């Protein structure tokens, strides 16, 4: 289960607790030319982390719902929490949906001249 999400431009970084609940590992998903590049931190076999990777890809697809990626490349890479990352609501959660609705209402109000 994704506990926190961050963005660094086009990249979505998902924080996911380890199976032993002894820490977090990060999965970053970003567009790279004609495919999605998925990088993940953590040790161990990729088979044990496959569900976390699938969850992060699904989260990215909810976040960037208008994009359609069919090719995905997965690579292990050390990822460390960065101070310039912006924390966002986890895409697909109720908090995320409410925020999107509020932003849509704001843009509609601006368009129709209700906001200065």
C-alpha positions as CSV (number, residue, x, y, z in Angstrom):
1,X,0.0,0.0,0.0
2,X,1.4,3.4,-1.0
3,X,1.7,5.6,2.1
4,X,2.9,8.8,0.4
5,X,3.5,10.2,-3.1
6,X,5.9,12.8,-4.3
7,X,6.5,14.5,-7.6
8,X,9.5,16.0,-9.2
9,X,8.0,17.3,-12.4
10,X,6.9,14.4,-14.6
11,X,8.2,11.8,-12.1
12,X,5.9,10.2,-9.5
13,X,7.7,8.7,-6.5
14,X,5.7,6.3,-4.3
15,X,6.7,5.5,-0.8
16,X,5.8,1.9,0.1
17,X,6.4,0.1,3.4
18,X,8.6,-2.9,3.3
19,X,6.9,-6.3,3.7
20,X,8.5,-6.6,7.2
21,X,7.3,-3.1,8.0
22,X,10.8,-2.2,9.0
23,X,11.2,0.7,6.6
24,X,10.1,2.3,3.4
25,X,11.3,1.8,-0.1
26,X,10.7,4.1,-3.1
27,X,9.4,3.4,-6.6
28,X,9.8,6.2,-9.1
29,X,7.8,6.2,-12.4
30,X,8.6,8.6,-15.2
31,X,8.2,8.9,-19.0
32,X,11.3,8.2,-20.9
33,X,11.0,8.7,-24.7
34,X,8.6,6.0,-25.8
35,X,8.2,4.0,-22.5
36,X,7.7,4.4,-18.8
37,X,10.9,4.0,-16.8
38,X,10.3,2.4,-13.3
39,X,13.2,2.5,-10.8
40,X,12.9,1.1,-7.4
41,X,15.0,1.0,-4.3
42,X,15.4,-1.9,-2.0
43,X,17.3,-5.1,-1.9
44,X,16.2,-8.6,-2.6
45,X,14.7,-10.3,-5.6
46,X,12.5,-8.4,-7.9
47,X,9.8,-11.1,-7.7
48,X,9.1,-10.1,-4.0
49,X,8.7,-6.5,-5.1
50,X,6.7,-7.1,-8.2
51,X,3.4,-6.2,-6.5
52,X,4.9,-2.9,-5.2
53,X,6.1,-2.0,-8.7
54,X,2.6,-2.8,-10.2
55,X,1.0,-0.7,-7.6
56,X,3.3,2.3,-8.4
57,X,2.6,1.9,-12.1
58,X,-1.1,1.9,-11.5
59,X,-0.8,4.9,-9.3
60,X,1.2,6.8,-12.1
61,X,-1.5,5.9,-14.6
62,X,-4.2,7.3,-12.3
63,X,-2.1,10.5,-11.8
64,X,-1.5,10.9,-15.5
65,X,-4.7,9.3,-16.7
66,X,-4.6,11.0,-20.1
67,X,-1.3,9.4,-21.0
68,X,-1.2,5.8,-22.5
69,X,2.0,3.9,-22.0
70,X,2.3,0.3,-23.2
71,X,6.1,-0.2,-22.9
72,X,7.6,-0.3,-19.4
73,X,11.2,-0.7,-18.3
74,X,12.1,-1.7,-14.7
75,X,15.5,-1.0,-13.2
76,X,16.9,-1.3,-9.6
77,X,18.3,2.1,-8.5
78,X,19.1,3.6,-5.1
79,X,16.4,6.2,-4.4
80,X,16.7,8.6,-1.5
81,X,14.1,11.1,-0.3
82,X,14.9,14.5,-1.7
83,X,14.0,17.9,-0.1
84,X,12.9,19.4,-3.5
85,X,10.2,16.7,-4.1
86,X,6.7,18.0,-3.6
87,X,4.4,15.7,-1.6
88,X,1.0,15.2,-3.2
89,X,-2.1,13.2,-2.2
90,X,-1.7,9.6,-3.3
91,X,-3.5,9.4,-6.7
92,X,-6.7,7.4,-6.6
93,X,-7.4,8.2,-2.9
94,X,-10.5,10.1,-1.8
95,X,-8.3,13.0,-0.8
96,X,-6.8,13.1,-4.4
97,X,-10.2,12.9,-6.0
98,X,-11.5,15.8,-3.8
99,X,-8.5,17.9,-4.7
100,X,-9.0,17.3,-8.4
101,X,-12.6,18.3,-8.2
102,X,-11.7,21.5,-6.3
103,X,-9.1,22.4,-9.0
104,X,-11.7,21.7,-11.7
105,X,-14.2,24.0,-10.0
106,X,-11.6,26.7,-9.6
107,X,-10.7,26.6,-13.3
108,X,-14.3,26.6,-14.3
109,X,-15.0,29.6,-12.1
110,X,-12.0,31.5,-13.6
111,X,-13.3,30.6,-17.1
112,X,-16.7,32.0,-16.5
113,X,-15.4,35.1,-14.8
114,X,-16.4,34.4,-11.2
115,X,-12.8,34.8,-9.9
116,X,-10.4,37.7,-10.4
